[in-house]
């Protein structure tokens, strides 16, 4: 479990995002789908840059 933003990896998976924000899978995917948190696709996988999570948390 991550204790601070500094401990986050450079790129997160959806499962990491769920843990960081303490939200469920549906909420995590909705944040990504709505564009509130920027993500990229690598093949079929979704990756979330650490900076995107930091920006979301600053709002």
N, C-alpha and C positions, 0 to 999 in steps of 0.2 A: 504494500500500500504506500502511496506517495504521501509525504508529509508536507511538502512545499512545492511551489511551482518550479523552483530550481532543480528539483529531483526528477522532473518529467523528462522523458526522452525527447530528442529533437522532433520525432514524428510519432504520433500516437495511433493506436488502433481504436475502433469503436468501443471495444471492451475497456480500454484505458480511459476513454472519455467518460464512460458510464461510472467508473470508479472515482474519477477526479470530481465530477459534478454530483455524484451520488444520485443519479437518475437511472431510470429503466431504459431498456433497449429501444422501445418505441419513442420515448422522449429524445434520446440521443440521435436517432435517425431523423426525427422531425427537425431538430436544430440544424442538422446538416442539410436536409432537403430544403428547408426554408432559406438557407444562406446565412443564418445568424452566426454560424461557425463555418468557416471556409474549409473545404476538404478537396482532396484530389483522388482520382482513381488510378490505381496501378494494376492493370489487368482487371480482375473482378474484385479486387480488394480496395477498401476505402482507407485512406491515410489522412490524418489531421495534423497539420504543422503546429508545433508548440505555440508559435506566435499567435495563431488563430484562437487558441484557447485562452491565452493571456489577454488578448483584445476583448474577447467575450466577457471575461471576468472583470475587466475594468469598467464595463458599461454599467 
